[in-house]
Amino acid sequence: MVSHDPFIAWCIIALATLGVITRPFRLPEAIWAVAGAASLVVLGLLPWSDALDGMRKGLDVYFFLIGMMLIAELARLEGLFDWLAALAVARARGSPQRLFLLIYLVGILVTVLLSNDATAIVLTPAVYAATRAAGATPLPYLFVCAFIANAASFVLPISNPANLVVFGERMPHLADWLRQFALPSLAAIVVTYAALRLTQRRALKYEKIESAIVKPRLSWGGKLSAFGIAAVGVILIGASALNFQLGLPTLVCGTVTSVTILCLNRQSPKSLLSGISWSVLPLVAGLFVMVQALIRTGAISRLAELIGARAAQSEAAATWGVGIVTALADNIANNLPVGLIARSVVANDHLPASVIGAMLIGVDLGPNLSITGSLATILWLVALRRENIEVNALRFLGVGLMVMPPALVASLLTLR
């Protein structure tokens, strides 16, 4: 690149990222990411070979997303999430506080085993339907879906696609992952619950809900979906323990489970395939290409040098600084591009484990501050709009300011 080329590339990347976040003209996020990537190549700022190399780096993430989306959409179609949400309402026995806790627990389960995107996509409409049937005001319980999707997203490597984005081929062994992130995850989950309950205390205090609602019958396909999810969880935990990449096992498990249930039910795959958000794949591919351009401009290596120098001076200060800055950056540029930048930083330098861990916590937990922080939160917002529920950015920020900072501090304090 000639001297002015890096600045032009940075401008294109910044504009494309802004388009992903704000969706001008209501165009899908993927269009802006692909347009940014294509502009870099067409203008000669990034060679085709580098662009293809950037897309290839995302192969494991694409496989993971496809597999998770397949099994999550199958479970939705078979009514598994509707059944779980209705079960939570029935077990609440008329107590809004107990219902809040039960939905939070279901959200943890779905996020840990199916990823935070599944919580946003399929649990949100199920919670809305169940709370409406119980005569409750849905929004306090819908906030649960948004916040737990990010708070529980680093319990396991499979709990968030961003985990694969950050670590890639350097994914830690499962035992190492749990050793480093078990306590920070627990802290994030507990503190997020306490803070979120505090923000919704008035709404829950005056809430009245029915306890005797019609619980949907769980179909044979729904039971098989539950079994398939459990099997996928076991297989992926095993793959992580054996230090295998998670994308291909996820794709195989999701495909086998889907094909098996569709064949047993003699169903067409049309409904399943049409319900999947395929645009996520070009979105992620475009982001990978743009981060490849940042690497080419030298911005990533410079960032790695700065973090490395700071860590050499004080590992503790670097850990806190990286965690906080990354968490805030999520809400400016969304956590997917921030996660991709973190991935490149991790690959460029031998940083202390605590600094890398803080970077991941920032990527995963930081989006609980604003409505544009993560893909999961954006998908949650889309699910609400389908039900004619509007949550503006300021309202979410008001809750996020109460919830995210204490959870981030608690997680970084317990990070080893």
N, C-alpha and C positions, 0 to 999 in steps of 0.2 A: 504493500500500500504506500502511495505517496503521502506527503505530510498532512494534507488536508483530508485524506480519506477516512482516518479514524473518527474525526469529528462528524463527518457525514453519516458514517455507520452508526455512531452513537445516537444521532438524531433520529434515524430511521427506527432503530430499536426502541427508543423512548416513545416515539409516536405510536408504533405498533403495540407496545405494552399498554399505553394509555387507551388505545382502542379496545384491547382485550378487556380492560377493567370497566370502561364506561359504555362500551357497545354503542357508538354513534349510529344514528339512523336505525337502531334496533337490529343491526346486523349481528349474526352469531360471532362469538369470541374467536372461533377458528378462522374466520375470514381475515381478521386483522392480523393474527399470528402468521398465517400463510402469506398474506400480502407483504408483511414486513420481511419475511424470509426470502420471498421471490424478488423483492426490490433489491436486496443486498446482492443477489446473484446477477440479476439483469444489469445492474449498474456497475458490475465488475468489482464490487467491494469484497466479494467472497467467491472464490472459485467453486465450480460445480462439485469438484472432488471433495472439497472441505464441507460443502453443504450436505452431500451424501454421507460423508463420515459422521457429521453431526446427527443426522437422522438415524444412522445405524447404531449410534450410542444409546438410542432410546428403545431398542428392540425389546429388551427385557421388560421395560415399562409398558410397551404396547401389549405384549402377551399378558402381563398381569392385569391390565385394565380390561381387556376383552374377556378373560376368564372370570373376573369378578363381576363384570356387568352381566354376563350370561347367567350366572347362578343367582345374582340378586334380582334380575328381572324375572327369572323363572319362579323364584320364591314369591315375588309380588303377584304374578299372574295366578299362582296356586293359592293365594290368600293367606300365606304364612304370616305376613306382617300385620294384616288386618286381625288375624286371630290373636297374635301376641298383644296387640294394642287393646283389643277387647278384653282379653284375659286380665291385663293390668287394671282396667276400669272395674271389672268384677271384683278383683282382689282388693281394690281400694276401699270397698264397702262404704262408699259415700264420703270418704275423707279426701279432700283435695290435696292435702299435704302428703298423704300416703300415695295418692295417684302420681303426684309429682316425682316422688322417690322411685316408684315402680317404673315409670317411663324412663327415668334416668338410668336405672339398672338395665332395662331392655336396650337402651341406647349404647351402654357400655358393651354389652354382649355383641350387638350388631357391628359396632365399630371395630372392636378387637378382632372379630373373626371374618368380617366381610369388607372392611375398610370404611373410612369416614364418608366417602362418596355414597356408599350404599345407605348409610344412615340418613343422609340428606335426600337421596332420591326416593327411597321406598318406605322408610319409616315415617317420614314427615306426613305424607298423605294418609297413612294408616292412623297416626295419632290424631290428625284432624278429624277423620271420620268417626273415630271412637269417642273423642271428647264431645263432638257435636251430638252424637247419639245419647251421651250421658247428660246433655243439657249444660255442659261446662263452656266457659269462655276459652277457646282453643289456644290463644296466643301464649299464655304463660307456659303451657306444656310444649308448644312448638319451639319456644326458645330453648328448651331442653335439647331438642334434636340438633339445633345449630351448634350449641356450645359443647355438648359431649362429643360431637363428631370430631372436633379438634382436640379436646382435652384428653381423650382416650386413644389418640391416634399414634402414640409411640409406645404403647404397651408391648406390641410385637412388631417385627419388621413388616408383616402383612397388613397392618392396621391403617396404613396410609401410603398411597402411591408415591408421595413425596419422600418416604424413607428410601425407596428404591432409587429415586432421582438423586438424592444426596449421596448415597453410598455406592450405587452401581455395583461394579465388580468387587468393590472393597467392603461389601456387606459383612458386618461382624458375625462370628459364630453365635448361635442362639444363646448359649450359656454366657458369652461375653455381653451380648445385648441385654439380657435380663440382669446381669450383674451391674451394668451401668445405668439402665433405664427403669428398672422395676420401682425403685423408690421415687424417682422424679415423676413417673407416671401416676403412681398412687397419690403423691402430693398434688399433682395437677387435677386429678379426678375429685379428690376430697375437697380441695379448696374451691374449685369451680362450682361444685354442688353447693357448698355453704354460701358462697358469694351470690350465686344465681338465686338461691332460695331467699336471700336477703333482699334482692332487687324485686322479687315477686311476692313478698310477704303480704302486702296489702291486697293484691288481687286474689291470693289464695285464702286470705282470712274471710272474705265475704263471699267466696265461691260456694255454690250448692250444686252437688252432682248426684245423679241417679246411680244407684248400685245395681238395680235389676235391669240390665239392658240385654238385648238379644245378642248372644255370642255367636258369631258365624261358625259354622261347622268346618272343621279342618278336613279338607279332602285327602284322599289317598295320595294325590300328587303333592299336597302340602306337606304331608308327613315324610314323603320321600325327599322333598326339598330340604326339610330340616335335617334329615339323615345325611343328605349330600353335603350340606353346609358343614356339619360336624366332621364328615370324612375329609372334606377339603381342608378344614382347620388342622386336623391331625396330620395330613400329608404335608401341608406347608410348614407346619412346625417341625416336622421331621426333616424336610428339605433344608430348613434354616439351620437345624442342629447339625446336619451333615455338611453345611457350608455350600450348598448348591444355590445357584441363582433361582429366584422364585417365580420368574415370569412364565417359563415353559410349563412347570408343574401346575401353575394356576390355570393356564389355558387348557391343558389336558384335562384337569379335574372338572373345570366348568363345562367343557364340551361333552365329556363322557356323562356327567350328571344330567345335562340338558337333553342329550340324545336319548338316554335311558328313559327318562320320565316322559318325553314326547312320544317315544315308541310305545311305552306301556299304556299311555292314554290315547294313543292313535291320533295325535294332534299334529297339525301343520306347524312348522317352525315360523310361519309368517308373523304371527302375533309377537312371538318372543323376539325375533330379530328387529321388527319395526319399533319395539319399545325401548331399544338400546340407544343411548346417546353416542352414536358413532362419531359425531363431530369432535369428541374429546381427542381422538387419535391425531387428526391433522393439527389440532391446537397444540398438543404436546410436541409433535414433530416440528412445527414452526418455531416453538420456543427453543428446542434443542439447536436448531440451525442458527437462531439469533445469538444464543450463548456461544456457539462455535465462532461467530464473528467477533464477539467480545474477546475470546481467547486469542484470535488472530491479531487484534489491535494491541495486545499486550496488557489490557486492563485487568485481566484475571491474575496474571503473574504479578503485577504490581500490588494488587490487593492481597495476594498470598504473602508477598514480602512484608507488607505492613503488619499483617496479623502475626506472622512468624516473628518479626522483630519485637512486637508488643509482648508476645508470649515469652520470649527470651528474657525480657525485663521483669515480667511478673505474670506467671501463669494464671493466678487467681483474677487479676485485673483483666487479662485478656479474655478469660472465660466469661466473666460478667459483661464485659464490653461487647463481645461478639454475640452473646445471647440476647442482650437488649437491642442492639442495633439490628440484628437479623429479624427479631420480632416486629420491630417498628417498620423495617423495610418491606415486610410482607404486605403491610397495609398501604404502601405507596405503589408497589409494583406487583402485588399478588405473590403467593408463596411458591408457585410453580417456577417462574423465572428466577426468583431468589434461591430456590432449592437447586436449580441448575447451576447458578453461579457458585453456590456452596459446594456442589459436586466438583466443579473445576478447581476451586481453592483447595479442597481436600486432596485432589489428585496432584496438585502442583507442589505441595509442601508437606514435610513431615511435622504435622502439628501435634501437640499433646492431645491425648484422648479426651480430656475434659473440655478443651476448646472445641473439638469436633462435636462432642456431645451437646455442648451449649448451642452450637450452630443448628443442630437438628431440632432441639427443643424450641429454639426460636422460630424455625421454619414451620413446625407442626402446631405450636401453641399460640404463636403471635397472631394468626388470623382471627382469634376470638375478640380482637379489638374492634374491627370494622367489618362492614358488610361485604367488602370487596377483597378481603384478605386471603381467601382460599377458594379453590374451585368448589369445594363442598359447600361453603357458605353461599356462593352464587347459585348453586343448584338448589339449595334450600329456599332461597328467595324466589327462584322460578317456580318451585312447587307451591309456595304460598300464593303467588300470583294466579296460578291456575284455580285456586279456591277463592279468588277475589279478596285476598288479604294483603294489605299493603303495609310494609314496615320500612319507613324511610331511614336514610343513612344516619340521621341525628339520633333517632330513637335507639337504633342498634348500638351506636357509639356510646350513648348514655349507659346502656347495660354493660357494654364491653369494657368501659373504663372502670367499672366496679368489679368485673370478673377477671379479665386477663392479667393485669399487673400483679395482683397478689398470687395468682396461680403460677405465673412465670417466676416470681421471686422464690416461691416455695419449691419449685422444680429445680431451679439453679442451686438453691441451698442444699438440696439432697443429692445433687449430681456428684458422682465420684470420678 
